[in-house]
């Protein structure tokens, strides 16, 4: 798993070595964006999945606070 700037992993995304596990589903518009990247052939281990779940929850709370 990688939490990285798209520019850093663009070549690996283009080649299919890495994939965005959520596609465009959880994108926050910001000049400081990062993508959560997992190997194309693997699933997240339980500890990483817990982090992913937490991160998505935090992003949703941030999004809701930004709307209000």
Buried (B, 14 or more C-beta within 10 A) or exposed (E): BBEBEEEEBEEBBEEEEBBBBEEEEBEEEEEEEBBBBBBEEEEBEEEBEEBBEEBBEEEEEEEEEEEE
